[in-house]
Amino acid sequence: MVTSAPRVVVLGGGSFGTAMASHIANKKTQLEVHMLIRDPLVCQSINENHRNCKYFPEHKLPDNVIASTDPKSALSDADYCLHAVPVQFSSAFIEGIAEYVDPSLPFISLSKGLELNTLRMMSQIIPRSLRNPRQPFVALSGPSFALELMNKLPTAMVVASKDKKLANAAQQLLASSYLRISTSSDVTGVEIAGALKNVLAIAAGIVEGMNLGNNSMAALVAQGCSEIRWLATKMGAKPTTITGLSGTGDIMLTCFVNLSRNRTVGVRLGSGEKLDDILSSMNQVAEGVSTAGAVIALAQKYNVKMPVLTAVARIVDNELTPKKAVSELMNLPQVEEV
């Protein structure tokens, strides 16, 4: 175990990576938190003004957050690596820094989603991109808007790892007076729930954008939760994970709160905007759009019926209008609840 203050590196300079870097640095002032960032302007803004000019221009970051565009210096002697690069860019990003990554460096993944063509989760993408099947891995997930973490509002999350000791170490690293961390061994459950809730949030947004009312919103989200549970359990997840923080907890936040990017995409689709126009106007990545494409393939692979989540995929692919999707869902055969 690390006896002196551990050295932490955060990959990615987006809102959540910044919030976690700030959180860890605030916890231990003697600790250096290094952020590896591609954008030289954001890098400069963090080092000179202690602000992320792109995502949190109003929040001052602790002085012990240090940004760099150089992977070698950021990763040297790191004890923990927090991965906060969007899923669809992760393979290429990690391959580009692989030579500087120690084979025993634990990766704590903050990214939620599935790689579009391969259907891989982060627990598969990271070891594969590093060409090290034994790279220590932890998934961090749960209902957690970056802005609220930055404002030190009470938050609870889950760390999942097959290695119990590593999960406990990650818990120690991250837990604070305003961030509760539970541990889990169910990496698949935590990752699948985290990925698919973004797709469900698009569906919830569509219902909102079409003004279909509260009854339909509740029905849709309940059905979506069931679909996520069916698929996750077929993939080997525990049903209790899906009803916990990383499942139901994160689903509630992402589906019912206006801050959610994925829900915003849905609201705009539901009110008739074109997906391309929505995406080109957004500052941040909505992971649910790419992950939706993986849903149809997963449903087929595991032979699970997922009418709500596959409808989102078809709307995103322009095969179905939101209006037609609602009519299809309402006309499905009346069944016994499972």
C-alpha positions in Angstrom: 0.0 0.0 0.0 1.0 3.6 -0.6 2.3 5.1 2.7 3.1 8.6 1.7 0.5 10.8 0.1 -0.6 8.9 -3.1 0.0 10.6 -6.4 -3.2 10.7 -8.5 -3.6 11.4 -12.2 -6.9 12.2 -13.9 -7.2 11.5 -17.6 -9.5 14.0 -19.4 -10.4 17.6 -18.6 -14.2 17.5 -18.8 -16.6 18.4 -16.1 -16.6 15.1 -14.2 -12.8 14.6 -14.4 -12.3 18.2 -13.2 -14.8 17.7 -10.3 -13.1 14.5 -9.1 -9.6 16.1 -9.4 -10.8 19.0 -7.3 -12.5 16.7 -4.8 -9.4 14.5 -4.2 -7.1 17.5 -4.1 -9.4 19.3 -1.5 -9.3 16.2 0.6 -5.5 16.1 1.0 -3.6 19.3 0.4 -0.2 17.5 0.5 -1.3 15.4 -2.5 -0.6 16.3 -6.1 -3.4 15.7 -8.5 -2.2 15.8 -12.1 -4.7 16.2 -14.9 -3.7 15.1 -18.4 -5.6 17.3 -20.8 -5.5 17.7 -24.6 -6.6 21.3 -24.8 -3.6 23.6 -24.1 -6.0 26.5 -23.3 -7.7 24.6 -20.5 -4.4 23.4 -19.3 -3.0 26.9 -19.1 -6.2 28.2 -17.4 -5.9 25.5 -14.7 -2.2 26.1 -14.0 -2.4 29.9 -14.1 -5.8 30.8 -12.8 -6.8 27.5 -11.1 -10.0 27.4 -13.1 -11.2 25.1 -15.9 -12.2 27.9 -18.3 -14.3 25.6 -20.4 -16.4 23.7 -17.8 -16.1 25.5 -14.5 -15.1 29.1 -15.1 -16.6 30.2 -11.8 -15.1 27.6 -9.5 -11.5 28.0 -8.2 -9.6 24.7 -8.2 -7.3 23.7 -5.3 -3.6 24.8 -5.9 -2.5 21.2 -5.8 -4.4 20.4 -9.1 -1.7 20.5 -11.8 -2.6 20.2 -15.5 -0.3 18.9 -18.2 -0.6 18.0 -21.9 2.4 15.6 -21.6 1.4 12.0 -20.7 4.9 11.1 -19.6 5.2 13.7 -16.9 1.5 13.3 -15.8 1.8 9.6 -15.4 5.2 9.2 -13.8 5.0 7.7 -10.3 1.2 7.8 -10.3 -0.4 5.6 -7.7 -4.0 5.9 -9.0 -5.3 6.8 -12.4 -8.9 8.2 -12.8 -10.1 7.7 -16.4 -12.6 10.4 -17.4 -12.3 10.4 -21.2 -15.6 9.7 -23.0 -16.1 6.0 -23.9 -16.0 6.4 -27.7 -12.6 8.2 -27.6 -11.1 6.0 -24.8 -9.4 3.2 -26.9 -7.5 5.7 -29.0 -6.6 7.9 -26.0 -5.3 5.0 -23.9 -3.3 3.5 -26.8 -1.6 6.9 -27.2 -0.4 6.9 -23.6 0.1 3.2 -23.0 3.9 3.3 -23.0 3.9 5.5 -19.9 1.4 3.4 -17.9 2.8 1.1 -15.2 1.3 -2.4 -15.5 0.3 -2.3 -11.8 -1.3 1.2 -11.9 -5.0 0.9 -10.8 -7.5 2.6 -13.2 -10.6 4.0 -11.7 -13.1 4.5 -14.6 -15.5 7.4 -14.4 -16.8 6.9 -18.0 -20.2 5.4 -18.6 -21.1 3.8 -21.9 -20.5 1.1 -24.4 -18.1 1.2 -27.3 -20.2 1.5 -30.4 -19.0 -1.3 -32.7 -17.4 -3.7 -30.2 -20.1 -3.4 -27.4 -17.2 -3.3 -24.9 -17.4 -1.8 -21.5 -14.6 0.3 -19.9 -13.4 -2.8 -17.9 -12.7 -4.4 -21.3 -11.5 -1.3 -23.2 -8.8 -0.3 -20.7 -6.9 -3.6 -20.3 -7.2 -4.2 -24.1 -5.9 -0.8 -25.1 -3.0 -1.2 -22.7 -2.3 -4.7 -23.9 -2.4 -5.8 -20.2 -5.3 -8.1 -19.3 -4.2 -7.8 -15.6 -4.4 -4.0 -15.3 -6.1 -3.3 -12.0 -9.6 -1.9 -12.7 -12.3 -0.1 -10.7 -15.6 1.3 -12.0 -17.0 4.4 -10.2 -20.6 5.1 -10.7 -23.8 6.5 -9.1 -26.0 9.6 -9.2 -23.5 12.4 -9.4 -23.8 15.6 -11.3 -20.3 17.2 -11.5 -21.6 20.7 -10.6 -23.0 19.4 -7.3 -19.8 17.6 -6.4 -17.9 20.9 -7.2 -20.3 22.6 -4.7 -19.6 20.0 -2.1 -23.3 18.8 -1.9 -23.9 15.4 -0.3 -23.4 12.6 -2.8 -23.2 8.8 -2.7 -21.5 6.6 -5.3 -20.3 3.0 -5.7 -16.8 1.6 -6.6 -16.9 -1.8 -8.2 -13.9 -4.1 -8.6 -13.3 -7.8 -8.8 -10.4 -7.1 -6.4 -11.9 -6.4 -3.0 -8.7 -4.8 -1.6 -8.6 -2.5 -4.5 -12.3 -1.5 -4.1 -11.5 -0.7 -0.5 -8.5 1.3 -1.4 -10.5 3.3 -4.0 -13.2 3.8 -1.3 -10.5 5.3 1.1 -9.1 7.5 -1.6 -12.5 9.0 -2.6 -14.8 9.0 0.5 -15.2 12.3 2.3 -17.6 14.2 4.5 -19.8 14.9 1.5 -19.1 11.9 -0.7 -20.1 8.5 0.5 -18.6 5.5 -1.3 -20.0 2.0 -1.2 -18.0 -1.0 -2.5 -19.2 -3.7 -4.9 -17.7 -6.7 -6.7 -20.3 -6.6 -9.5 -18.4 -4.7 -12.2 -20.7 -5.8 -15.0 -23.8 -4.7 -13.2 -22.4 -1.3 -12.3 -21.1 -0.7 -15.8 -24.1 -1.9 -17.7 -26.5 0.1 -15.5 -24.3 3.2 -15.9 -24.2 2.8 -19.7 -27.9 2.0 -20.3 -29.3 4.7 -18.0 -28.0 7.3 -20.5 -30.1 5.7 -23.2 -33.2 5.5 -20.9 -32.6 9.2 -20.1 -33.0 10.1 -23.8 -36.3 8.2 -23.8 -37.4 10.1 -20.7 -36.5 13.4 -22.4 -38.5 12.5 -25.5 -41.6 11.9 -23.3 -41.0 15.3 -21.7 -40.4 17.0 -25.1 -43.6 15.5 -26.5 -45.6 16.7 -23.3 -46.9 13.2 -22.8 -47.5 13.8 -19.0 -46.3 12.3 -15.8 -48.1 8.9 -16.0 -46.3 8.0 -19.2 -43.0 9.3 -17.8 -43.3 6.9 -14.8 -44.4 4.0 -16.9 -41.6 4.5 -19.4 -38.8 4.8 -16.8 -40.2 1.7 -14.9 -40.2 -0.3 -18.1 -36.7 0.9 -18.9 -35.5 -0.2 -15.4 -36.9 -3.6 -16.1 -35.2 -3.8 -19.5 -31.9 -2.9 -18.0 -32.4 -5.5 -15.2 -33.2 -8.2 -17.8 -30.2 -7.6 -19.9 -27.8 -7.0 -17.0 -28.8 -10.3 -15.2 -28.4 -12.2 -18.5 -24.9 -10.7 -18.7 -24.1 -12.0 -15.2 -24.9 -9.0 -13.1 -26.7 -9.2 -9.7 -30.3 -7.8 -9.6 -29.5 -5.9 -6.4 -26.9 -3.8 -8.2 -29.6 -2.7 -10.7 -31.8 -1.5 -7.8 -28.9 0.2 -6.0 -27.1 3.5 -6.4 -25.5 2.8 -9.8 -28.8 1.5 -11.2 -32.0 3.0 -9.9 -30.2 5.8 -8.2 -28.4 7.0 -11.3 -31.5 6.4 -13.4 -33.6 8.7 -11.2 -31.1 11.5 -11.4 -30.5 11.2 -15.2 -34.2 10.7 -16.2 -35.9 13.3 -13.9 -33.5 16.2 -13.6 -33.0 18.9 -16.2 -29.2 19.1 -15.8 -28.8 15.8 -17.6 -27.2 16.1 -21.1 -28.8 12.8 -22.3 -32.2 13.9 -21.1 -31.7 17.2 -22.9 -31.0 15.4 -26.1 -34.3 13.6 -25.7 -36.3 16.7 -24.8 -35.1 18.3 -28.0 -35.8 15.2 -30.1 -39.2 15.0 -28.6 -40.0 18.6 -29.6 -39.0 17.9 -33.2 -35.4 18.9 -33.6 -33.0 16.9 -35.7 -30.3 14.9 -33.9 -27.4 16.4 -35.9 -28.5 20.0 -35.0 -28.8 19.0 -31.3 -25.3 17.4 -31.1 -23.6 20.2 -33.0 -24.9 22.8 -30.5 -23.7 20.9 -27.4 -20.5 21.7 -25.5 -20.3 18.2 -23.9 -20.6 14.5 -25.0 -24.0 12.8 -24.5 -22.8 9.2 -24.1 -26.4 7.8 -24.5 -26.4 8.6 -28.3 -23.5 6.3 -29.1 -24.5 3.7 -26.5 -28.0 3.5 -28.0 -26.5 2.1 -31.2 -25.0 -0.8 -29.1 -28.4 -1.6 -27.4 -29.9 -3.4 -30.4 -26.9 -5.6 -30.9 -26.8 -6.4 -27.2 -30.5 -7.2 -27.0 -30.0 -9.6 -30.0 -26.8 -11.2 -28.5 -28.4 -12.0 -25.2 -31.9 -12.6 -26.6 -33.7 -10.0 -24.4 -36.7 -8.0 -25.5 -36.0 -4.3 -24.8 -38.8 -2.3 -26.6 -38.1 1.1 -24.9 -34.3 1.1 -25.2 -34.3 -0.3 -28.8 -36.9 2.4 -29.7 -34.4 5.0 -28.6 -31.8 3.4 -30.8 -34.2 3.5 -33.8 -35.1 7.2 -33.2 -31.4 8.1 -32.9 -30.8 6.2 -36.2 -33.7 8.1 -37.8 -35.6 4.9 -38.5 -38.5 5.9 -36.3 -40.1 9.2 -35.3 -40.8 9.8 -31.6 -44.6 9.8 -32.4 -44.5 6.5 -34.2 -42.4 5.0 -31.4 -45.0 5.9 -28.8 -47.8 4.4 -30.9 -45.7 1.2 -31.4 -45.0 0.9 -27.6 -48.7 1.5 -26.7 -49.8 -1.1 -29.2 -47.5 -3.9 -27.9 -49.5 -7.0 -26.8 -50.9 -6.7 -23.2 -48.8 -9.0 -21.0 -48.3 -10.3 -17.5 -45.8 -8.2 -15.6 -42.3 -9.7 -15.2 
